[in-house]
Structure formats: structure tokens, C-alpha cells
Amino acid sequence: MKYPTFPRVVAALFLCKVLACSLAAEWKESETSIGWLSEEGEVIWEFVWDAAAGKPYFHPLRVPGGPELTKLRPEDHAWHYGMWFSWKLINEVNYWEENGGKAEGATRWSDPKIEKTEDGGVVIRLRIDYVHPSGRIDLKEYRDLVISKVERNGKYTIDWTSHFTAGSEGAYLDRTPLPNEPGGKLWGGYGGLSVRLAHGEDPVSFVTEGGPLEDFVDNRSRPRTPAVGVTVFPKERNSGSLAMLSDPRNMIGDQSWYLINGQPSRFACAAVLVPGPKQLDAGEVWELSYRLVVRPKAWDAEDLETEMIRWLRR
């Protein structure tokens, strides 16, 4: 009888281990959420549409073996939902801040349609209504979320596309005035796709295609750049890093951002209204498209530019 050689045995054992790890990673599903579990049972990412929350959201986001990179409903801003989307003002009604878990304007959504892809990713589609206190729908949104499989190197992407259509009265999208505007506030400009970053003792590390971002005033910065990378725990090697890429078609000119690098608030927002408010006439459509890339390694300017080029070639 011919027995397998030692190298073949080792190779076979290695293959079994790889296949076992692949099979151990699995979906995490409930009536109001879907996510992905690593082979160690960690929730790598999870999307939640529970009607008890003020907005649909992602939390957590992490890489395998790393810490959570997002923070859900922190004490200082209980209306921050990990990674989520919210306008500040629609027709002068506040949809952002909440009192007792409810905002002045209601954000309501349907149960999503979910389609798992053959390569291990998932497509999530849902309709969202932005409802005036009178009951009138001032803005409708059809949101498409395409989440890739988690690669063996820990990298994955979330493509986020929102199609907004103004209601019968139109939709005037606005934000808190910027510090240099009449009635301006230090915190002016936020609203849009946002990420509340996990708490940590050290500052986070922000980078743009121009290099490390160090121009912060009162812990805030509003750069104009196509993409922003953030390493939440820069002293922990390969602990996870996020890149937020904004499609150039989202707005005229360089893309705008609102970033906070303080304590306890660490925050990144694709603040599309920093340049100014936007009026959508009745039935007018506005599409916003983003890509979020999560990977273990910290982002630098060169990698950020390469990732942006790769995405725009899609």
C-alpha cells in the first residue's frame, strides 16, 4: 500500500484548515439586521434597520481580529448611529438631532430587499421617506448598498448610492451655518453620510490624497478633497482603517468634508452641503454615491489615490 508523502500530508492538512476557516465564517441574520461573522465569531460588519432606531445604520465595522471602528449612540450624541446617513434640515425641519429618540422630522423606511451574491457579498435595497411633522413626505430616497465579501487580507468595501427625489413642496436642504457665515457655529456644516468613530485615548489619524491632515481648528477641519482615510487607533498596527471616497458627480468642484478629531468626539462626515444649501424643486432628483473601504493597514495618500482611481474605473 502506498502512503502519501509527508509534504502531501502537510499540504492536505493546510488545505483542510483553510476550507474549515472559510466554512466557519457565516452570515449573521435577524428580522431587522444582516451582518458577517468571522471564523472566530466576531461581527465584522452589520447593517440594522430596526424601526426602534432613528435611522438605519451600520455597526460595528471592523477587520478580522481588530477592534470595533465605529461607535453606536454615544452618551454625548445619542443620535450618532455608527455609520449612517441623515440630513440636518429639510424645509427648515431638523432630521439630525433627536429628543427622546425622535427627531423633529421623521425618517421612515421599508424593510429592505436583500440579495446575496455568488462571491459572498450582498446587495441591500430600501426606500426611505423623510416626513415633515405635518405628515407630508418632503423627500424620498431609494438607497442601494453593495457590500463585498471580506477578503482573506481583511479588506472589504461598501458601495453606497442614494437616489433622492423631492416631494410636492420641493426640498430645501440646509445645515447649521459655518463659523464664517451669519449666525455661524463652530460645529456648522454637518449632514450627510457620517461615521462616528470608536472612542480612544489618542487622536485618530486623518489623511487625504494630499497627505496627512493636520489643519484642525478647535479639533475641526473642513477639507475639500475627493477622499479621506482615517486610522482610528494609529498606535495599534493593522487594527483597521477606513477610507471614504466621494464620487466627483456628487457636487460641483472638490468634495467637502466635516471632520472632528477630539475627545470624546471623533467623527467623519461627507458634508455635501458645506458649500451651501441646496434647493430641489418638486420631483427633482439628486444622486449621491460613495465607497467605504475597510482594511487592516493604515491609509496613506498614495494608497488613497490608487483606491479612488480603481473605484472610478468601475
LORO-802375 format. One line per 8 residues: number of its first residue (from 1); their letters; for each residue x, z, y of C-alpha. Coordinates in nm, 4 decimals, padded with zeros to 6 digits. Each point is the difference from the previous one (the first is absolute). Last residue first. Layout:
<nodes>
NUM	a	X Z Y | ... .
</nodes>
This chain:
<nodes>
314	rrlwrime	-01.5792 -01.2314 05.0685 | 00.2901 -00.1029 00.2236 | -00.0992 00.2697 00.2506 | 00.0625 00.2681 -00.2638 | 00.3523 -00.1143 -00.0862 | 00.0912 -00.0253 00.3682 | -00.1229 00.3545 00.0623 | 00.1879 00.1356 -00.3004 .
306	teldeadw	00.3222 -00.1623 00.1202 | -00.0456 00.1437 00.3504 | -00.0571 00.3491 -00.1391 | 00.2982 -00.0311 -00.2328 | 00.2248 -00.0907 00.2934 | -00.1303 00.2749 00.2279 | 00.0367 00.2784 -00.2569 | -00.2544 00.1502 -00.2350 .
298	akprvvlr	00.0790 00.3063 -00.2112 | 00.0018 -00.0589 -00.3772 | -00.2846 00.1224 -00.2222 | -00.2517 -00.2747 00.0858 | -00.3415 -00.0287 00.1643 | -00.0974 -00.3198 00.1805 | -00.3075 -00.0107 00.2238 | -00.1230 -00.3440 00.0993 .
290	yslewveg	-00.2338 -00.0639 00.2881 | -00.2766 -00.2391 00.1071 | -00.2517 00.0278 00.2818 | -00.2854 -00.2474 00.0409 | -00.2268 -00.0131 00.3046 | -00.3443 -00.1610 -00.0073 | -00.2505 -00.0494 00.2830 | -00.3658 00.0414 -00.0970 .
282	adlqkpgp	-00.0926 00.1688 00.3272 | 00.3009 -00.0091 00.2311 | 00.3183 00.1868 -00.0935 | 00.1679 00.1680 00.2961 | 00.3496 00.1351 -00.0489 | 00.1603 00.2967 00.1766 | 00.3665 -00.0185 00.1111 | 00.3592 -00.0606 -00.1066 .
274	vlvaacaf	-00.0144 00.3150 -00.2181 | -00.3104 -00.1369 -00.1758 | 00.1740 -00.1117 -00.3211 | 00.1343 00.3453 -00.0682 | 00.1554 -00.0547 -00.3419 | 00.0254 00.3776 -00.0319 | 00.2760 00.2227 -00.1347 | -00.0088 00.3815 00.0005 .
266	rspqgnil	00.2096 00.3106 -00.0431 | -00.1842 00.2973 00.1545 | 00.1356 00.3429 -00.0955 | 00.2353 -00.0262 00.1692 | 00.1074 -00.3216 00.1661 | 00.0658 -00.3673 -00.0644 | -00.3117 -00.1726 00.1292 | -00.0430 -00.3777 -00.0046 .
258	ywsqdgim	-00.2453 -00.2331 00.1765 | 00.0531 -00.3663 -00.0765 | -00.0433 -00.3405 00.1659 | 00.0596 -00.3464 -00.1458 | 00.1943 -00.2441 00.2150 | -00.2019 -00.2666 00.1769 | -00.3647 -00.0966 -00.0523 | -00.1694 00.2110 -00.2661 .
250	nrpdslma	-00.0675 00.0226 -00.3721 | 00.1397 -00.3505 -00.0560 | 00.3549 00.1389 -00.0177 | -00.1013 00.1860 -00.3218 | 00.1092 00.3636 00.0205 | 00.2414 00.1497 -00.2530 | 00.0104 00.3735 -00.0732 | 00.2975 00.1100 -00.2111 .
242	lsgsnrek	-00.0050 00.3318 -00.1829 | 00.2880 00.1956 -00.1559 | 00.0304 00.2135 -00.3109 | 00.2255 00.2804 -00.1229 | 00.2895 -00.2376 -00.0674 | 00.2485 00.2465 00.1506 | -00.1506 00.3178 00.1433 | 00.1429 00.0552 00.3494 .
234	pfvtvgva	-00.2247 -00.2701 00.1460 | -00.3246 00.1677 -00.1143 | -00.2750 -00.2164 00.1502 | 00.1959 -00.3235 00.0192 | -00.1911 -00.2298 00.2325 | 00.0151 -00.3748 00.0445 | -00.1747 -00.1807 00.2836 | -00.0851 -00.3692 00.0256 .
226	ptrprsrn	-00.0730 -00.2799 00.2486 | 00.1325 00.1903 00.3055 | -00.1304 00.1373 00.3276 | 00.0951 00.3679 00.0003 | -00.2344 00.2804 00.1119 | 00.2003 00.3209 -00.0482 | -00.0908 00.3662 -00.0027 | 00.1937 00.3243 -00.0608 .
218	dvfdelpg	-00.0386 00.0988 00.3689 | 00.1723 -00.3302 00.0823 | 00.1536 -00.1734 -00.3019 | 00.2523 -00.2844 00.0176 | 00.1924 00.0572 -00.3250 | -00.1276 -00.2820 -00.2198 | 00.2686 -00.1125 -00.2444 | 00.0600 -00.3779 00.0101 .
210	getvfsvp	-00.1520 -00.3049 00.1695 | -00.2193 -00.0868 -00.2988 | -00.1458 00.3474 00.0425 | 00.1061 00.3389 -00.1379 | -00.1559 00.3468 -00.0024 | 00.1666 00.3004 -00.1673 | -00.2130 00.3122 -00.0413 | 00.1017 00.3177 00.1763 .
202	deghalrv	00.1086 00.2926 -00.2189 | -00.2077 00.2926 -00.1280 | -00.2614 -00.2147 -00.1700 | -00.3730 -00.0670 00.0082 | -00.1311 -00.3165 -00.1616 | -00.0731 -00.3004 00.2193 | -00.3395 -00.0766 00.1486 | -00.0275 -00.3764 -00.0335 .
194	slggyggw	-00.2130 -00.2173 00.2259 | -00.1705 -00.3390 00.0124 | -00.1836 -00.0120 00.3328 | -00.0193 00.2437 00.2917 | 00.2605 00.1702 00.2158 | 00.0774 -00.1020 00.3596 | 00.0164 00.3231 00.1985 | 00.1740 00.3159 -00.1246 .
186	lkggpenp	00.1686 00.0934 00.3276 | -00.3273 -00.0695 00.1771 | -00.0969 -00.2495 00.2685 | -00.2803 00.0554 00.2475 | 00.1120 -00.3150 00.1798 | 00.2699 -00.1686 -00.2128 | 00.3683 00.0947 -00.0357 | -00.0639 00.2636 -00.2703 .
178	lptrdlya	-00.2097 -00.2433 -00.2072 | -00.3795 00.0190 00.0170 | -00.1836 00.1289 -00.3107 | -00.1182 -00.3028 -00.1962 | -00.2474 -00.2886 00.0250 | -00.1922 -00.2545 -00.2046 | -00.3040 -00.1446 00.1786 | -00.2295 -00.1306 -00.2726 .
170	gesgatfh	-00.2857 -00.2442 00.0626 | -00.3621 00.1056 00.0393 | -00.1191 -00.1994 -00.3018 | 00.2846 00.1211 -00.2183 | 00.3660 -00.1013 00.0088 | 00.1651 -00.1364 -00.3151 | 00.3237 00.1463 -00.1392 | 00.1933 -00.1475 -00.2939 .
162	stwdityk	00.2588 00.2509 -00.1247 | 00.2945 -00.0971 -00.2183 | 00.2317 00.2573 -00.1640 | 00.2700 -00.1046 -00.2449 | 00.1390 00.3037 -00.1809 | 00.3419 -00.0421 -00.1581 | 00.1994 00.1624 -00.2801 | 00.3589 00.1099 -00.0664 .
154	gnrevksi	00.0982 00.2608 -00.2585 | 00.2923 -00.1949 -00.1525 | -00.2118 -00.0664 -00.3089 | -00.2556 -00.1701 00.2253 | -00.3294 00.1671 00.0857 | -00.2664 -00.2694 -00.0308 | -00.1238 -00.1468 00.3239 | -00.2836 00.1346 00.2108 .
146	vldryekl	-00.2281 -00.2536 00.1712 | -00.2435 00.1547 00.2451 | -00.2704 -00.2165 00.1559 | -00.2204 00.1481 00.2719 | -00.3213 -00.1540 00.1326 | -00.0769 00.1705 00.3298 | -00.3158 00.0173 00.2071 | -00.0126 00.1194 00.3607 .
138	dirgsphv	-00.2702 00.1330 00.2320 | -00.2506 00.0949 -00.2688 | -00.2876 00.1650 00.1883 | -00.1086 00.3423 -00.1224 | -00.0249 00.1469 00.3508 | 00.3213 00.1968 -00.0638 | 00.1782 -00.3377 -00.0363 | 00.0926 -00.1000 -00.3561 .
130	ydirlriv	00.3259 -00.1580 -00.1061 | -00.0845 -00.1672 -00.3294 | 00.2503 -00.0528 -00.2836 | -00.0195 -00.2523 -00.2821 | 00.2290 00.0348 -00.2991 | 00.2487 -00.1964 -00.2046 | 00.2716 00.1405 -00.2283 | 00.2442 -00.2253 -00.1870 .
122	vggdetke	00.2186 00.1573 -00.2681 | 00.3488 -00.0385 -00.1439 | 00.1215 00.0066 -00.3598 | 00.1011 -00.3657 -00.0413 | -00.3381 -00.1017 -00.1426 | -00.1845 00.1177 00.3105 | -00.2496 00.2827 00.0233 | -00.3090 -00.0851 00.2008 .
114	ikpdswrt	-00.1836 00.2642 00.1969 | -00.3088 -00.0529 00.2133 | -00.0304 00.2921 00.2368 | -00.2923 00.2382 00.0418 | -00.1375 -00.0709 00.3440 | 00.1267 00.1510 00.3211 | -00.1001 00.2078 00.2984 | 00.2030 00.0965 00.3070 .
106	ageakggn	-00.2217 00.1997 00.2356 | 00.0581 00.0275 00.3740 | 00.0231 00.3499 00.1463 | 00.2293 00.0972 -00.2868 | -00.0957 00.2338 -00.2816 | 00.2072 00.2473 -00.2041 | -00.1036 00.3026 00.2031 | 00.1001 -00.1792 00.3176 .
98	eewynven	00.1913 -00.3198 -00.0608 | 00.2452 -00.2044 00.2043 | 00.0222 -00.3745 -00.0606 | -00.3384 -00.1725 00.0370 | -00.0574 00.0925 00.3655 | -00.2742 -00.1997 00.1763 | 00.0864 -00.1940 00.3176 | -00.1227 -00.3314 -00.1456 .
90	ilkwsfwm	00.2364 00.0529 -00.2919 | 00.2657 00.2642 00.0622 | 00.2897 00.1280 -00.2137 | -00.0161 -00.2542 -00.2810 | 00.0778 00.1309 -00.3434 | 00.2014 -00.1197 -00.2962 | 00.1540 00.2207 -00.2686 | 00.3264 00.1199 -00.1514 .
82	gyhwahde	00.0037 00.3741 -00.0650 | -00.3370 00.0868 00.1547 | 00.0575 00.1473 00.3471 | -00.3363 00.1442 00.1124 | 00.1176 00.3587 -00.0663 | 00.2561 -00.0336 00.2778 | 00.2009 00.3238 00.0439 | -00.1073 00.1407 -00.3365 .
74	prlktlep	00.1077 -00.3067 -00.1928 | -00.2706 -00.2281 -00.1457 | 00.2091 -00.1805 -00.2630 | 00.3752 -00.0386 00.0454 | 00.1964 -00.3005 -00.1198 | 00.3437 -00.0491 -00.1569 | -00.0645 00.2100 -00.3113 | 00.3321 00.0928 -00.1593 .
66	ggpvrlph	00.2005 -00.2287 -00.2311 | 00.0244 -00.0408 -00.3774 | -00.1856 -00.3305 00.0037 | -00.0465 -00.1165 00.3601 | -00.2617 00.1589 00.2228 | -00.3309 -00.0645 00.1762 | -00.2590 00.2728 -00.0328 | -00.2481 -00.0615 00.1373 .
58	fypkgaaa	-00.1590 -00.3296 00.1055 | -00.3177 00.0138 00.2059 | -00.3700 -00.0718 00.0481 | -00.1169 00.1760 00.3173 | -00.1828 00.3195 00.0995 | 00.0081 00.1469 -00.3466 | -00.3125 00.1118 -00.1877 | -00.0779 -00.3662 -00.0750 .
50	dwvfewiv	00.2945 -00.0046 -00.2433 | 00.1808 -00.3335 00.0344 | 00.3437 00.1058 -00.1272 | 00.3064 -00.2173 -00.0679 | 00.2791 00.1598 -00.2030 | 00.3715 -00.0653 -00.0231 | 00.2823 00.1218 -00.2223 | -00.2045 00.2817 -00.1562 .
42	egeeslwg	00.2570 00.1670 -00.2220 | -00.0743 00.0200 -00.3728 | 00.3603 -00.0380 -00.1183 | -00.0671 -00.3597 -00.1109 | -00.1149 -00.0680 00.3536 | -00.3670 00.0132 00.0950 | -00.1741 -00.2646 00.2094 | -00.3082 00.0480 00.2116 .
34	istesekw	-00.3735 -00.0581 00.0269 | -00.2558 00.2122 00.1764 | -00.3682 00.0837 00.0496 | -00.1568 -00.0111 -00.3479 | 00.3354 00.0928 -00.1536 | 00.3103 -00.1891 -00.1090 | 00.3679 00.0619 -00.0632 | 00.1540 -00.3136 -00.1503 .
26	eaalscal	00.2919 00.0211 -00.2387 | 00.3725 00.0478 -00.0535 | 00.0501 00.1122 -00.3626 | -00.0029 -00.3574 -00.1300 | 00.2981 -00.1012 00.2065 | 00.1879 00.3164 -00.0915 | -00.0708 -00.0607 -00.3684 | 00.1120 -00.3626 00.0313 .
18	vkclflaa	00.3287 00.1025 00.1619 | 00.0593 00.2708 -00.2611 | -00.0757 -00.2372 -00.2853 | 00.2418 -00.2538 00.1449 | 00.2740 00.2629 00.0236 | -00.0599 00.1018 -00.3605 | 00.0216 -00.3620 -00.1111 | 00.3213 -00.0570 00.1946 .
10	vvrpftpy	00.1563 00.3108 -00.1529 | -00.1028 -00.1108 -00.3488 | 00.1378 -00.3469 00.0641 | 00.3301 00.1452 00.1171 | 00.0177 00.2123 -00.3186 | -00.0519 -00.2943 -00.2354 | -00.3310 -00.0447 -00.1728 | 00.0000 00.0740 -00.3766 .
2	km	00.0209 -00.2699 -00.2664 | -00.1350 00.0966 -00.3421 .
</nodes>
